[in-house]
Amino acid sequence: MNSSVIIEIRPGTGGEEAALFASDLFRMYKNYALGRGFAVTVLDFNPTSLGGTKQVVFEASGADANKIFSHESGVHRVQRVPKTEKSGRIHTSTVSVAVLPKASEKDVPINPADLKIEFFRSSGPGGQNVNKRETAVRIIHLPTGTVVTAQTERGQEANKQYALSILRSKILETLEIEANQKTQSQRRQQIGSAERAEKIRTYNFPQDRITDHRIKKSWGRIDKILDGDMEPIVRAFETATSKT
């Protein structure tokens, strides 16, 4: 079954080191998705001067994309010596990942009157038309206060459509959370339903070990996994969920 997800990666605690690790996670997800033959579309990307990212949002579309990536939602913790650290001290940083099923216009109809749309210049190294044209888009959904941006394309209209795609998925997530709270439904126990505030995985570079705290399983060869070889993690979750 073909499915699409929108994945949002944001650095948490740790400053530039967190931004660098956010970029590492994006590389891991993108390379894995492309290796599986998924289509990958970057909807928003805000780079830092040292090669990290303040935020990246992208869409992955392919067979079981939602099933595969849904287990990545949550807080990812990294322990390593940053490139900028001269004393060799290990830092601990965090990155949050949100995985949202892509919502269609039918799923989430949006009233144009509920939107405040602003255009601005793309920012950061490598940004399209930096300081030349206001092609980047910021959309505010007034009823919910949800704010999204998109700035990867050269034209306003393309970035606007990307931003609307992100917005629909975020609104759909909000509606689902509210529905669950109103009906007082039980919280899903399936692996991968962790709240975003929860630490789901630790990447310990000195010990060359990735540990997922939900299924209590660890893997070595961090560099290979961050280059896109996520298959051992994906298989482990398939096994864990099949037992629930």
N, C-alpha and C positions, 0 to 999 in steps of 0.2 A: 504493500500500500504506500503510495506516495504521500508524503506529508511535509509541511514546512514549519520551521520554528524560527523565532527571532531571539537571538542571544545577545545580551547586554553585559559587558564586562567593565567594571569600574574599580580603580584602586581604592583601598581603604586606608588603614593605618600604615605608615612607613614612608610617606613622602615619595621621592623620586624612585626609590627601590620598589615600592608598590606599583608605581606606574610602569616600571620596566617589567615586572612580573606579569602585569596585566597584558602587556604586549606579548610575553612568552605564552600565556594561556591562549591568546588569540591565534598565535602561530600554530599551537598544538591542535586546536579545534579546526582551524581552516585546513591544515594539511591532512588531518584525518578525514574530514568531510570530502575533500577533493579526491583522496585516495579511494574512497568508497563510491566515487562517481556522483557525488552530490553537486548540485549547483550552489555556489556561494556568492552572495551579493553583499558588499559592504554598504550599509545604509548611513552610517555616521562614524567618523574617525577623527579624533582630536589628539594629535601627537604632541610629545614634549621634545625639548631641544636635545635630550640625551638618548632618544630612541624609544622612550616609553610611550604610554598613551594615557590621557586623562579620561578617556571613554572611547569604547568601540562598540558599535551595534552592527550586527550582520545577520543575514538570513541564510539558512541552510535548508535546502529542499532536496528530498530524495526518499527512498524506501526506508520507512521506520525512523526517520530523522527525529521525530518527537520522542519516540520510545528510547532511542539511544542517548540523546542529549538531555532528557529530562532529569537524569541522575546528576547532572553537573550543577544544578541550582544550589546556591549556598555560599558560604565563606571558605575560600581557599587560603591556607596559610603557608608562607614560604620562610625557610630558615637557611640563610646563606650569607657569605661575605659579599657585600655589594661591590661593584666595580669602582665606586667612588670612595670606598673605605680603605684608608692607608694603613691603619693599625692591624688589619686582619681580623677585626671583631665581627662575630656573627650577628646579623640583624634578623629580627622577626617582623614580617610585614604580612598584610592581608589584602585580598582582592575578592570582591563580591561578583558572583555570576548569577544572572537571572535568565531563565529559559522560558519563553512564552510561545504557546502555539500561535501561529499566524492567524489573525482574524480577518475575515473578508468584509466587504462593505455590507453584505447581507447579515453577517453575524453582529456587526456593530455599526448601524447607521448613524452618521454624524450630521448634525444640523450645522451648516456653514455659519449661521448666526452665533453659534456657541464657540466659535474659534477666533482667537486673536493671532494674526499671522504677521511676523516681523522678518525682515531680510537684513542680513549683515554680511560683512566680509569674512571669508574663510580665514581661520587662524592656524598658527603653528607651522613648523617646517614642512614643506611639501604640500601644504594646503592649496587647493585649486584657486588660481587667480588671487593669491594673497595680496591684500591691500590694493586691489585693482577694481573689482566689481563686487557688488553685494549679491552673491549667488547663494550663500548659506541661508538656511531657513530655520526659524524658531516658531513653533506653534504652541499656543497655550489653550487648553480646553477649559473654558471658563467654569462650567458646572462642577468639575472635579479638581481644577487647579493643576492638572497634569501638564508638564512641560516636556517637549521633545525637540530635538534639533537634527538637522541633516546638512552635510556640507561636502560630500564626496564628489558630487557631479559639477559640471561646468555651468549648468543652467538652473534658474530658479524653479522652473516647473518640475524638473526631475527630482530635485531635492525636496520640493513640497510633497510629491507623491511618496517618497521614501519616508518623510516625517509622518505623513498620515498613516502609513502602514505600521510604523512603530506605535503611534498613538492608539490605533484600533486595538492592537494586541494588549497594550497596557490597560486600556479601559475594560477590555474583556476580562483580564485578570482581576481587576478591582471588583467588577460585578460578580464574578464567581466567588471571591472571598466574602463579599457581603451576603450573597445567597447562602453560603455555608454557615455564616454566623447567625443569620435570621432563622434558619431551620434547625440550628444547633446540631448540625450533623457531626458525626464523629470525624476526627482528624484522620486522614488517610495513614495507614500503617505501612503502606508499600515502600520499599526502598526507593529513595530518591525524592521523598516528599518533605525533605527537611526545610524548615523555615530559613530565610536568607540570613538571619542573625546567627544561625548555628555554624560552628566550624565543622565542615564536612571532611576536609582532607588536608594533610600536611605534607609539604615537599621539603624534605631535609637533605640539603645538598652535601654537608660534611659527611653524612652517613650514606649518601647515595640511596635514599629510601623515600618512597611515596607511600603514605599510609592513609587509607580511607577509614574514618572512625565509625562509619555506619555499619559496614560489613566486617570491620576488624581484620582487614587484609592489607598486606604491604607488597610493594614491588621495587626492584632495583632499576638501574639504568635510566636515571631521571632524564638525562640529555636526550636519549633516544625517544622516550615517551613524549617529551616536550617538542620534539621535532615532528610528532604526529603519529607515533606508533602507540595508539591508545587501545589497540585490540585486546591486550591482556585485561585492562580495566573493564572494557565493555563486556567481555566474556564473563568476568567475575560477577558483574551485576546481573547478567542474564541468568546465571546459575542461582544467585541469591534470590532474585525475584520469582524464579520458577518454584522455589520452595515455600513461598508465602501464600 
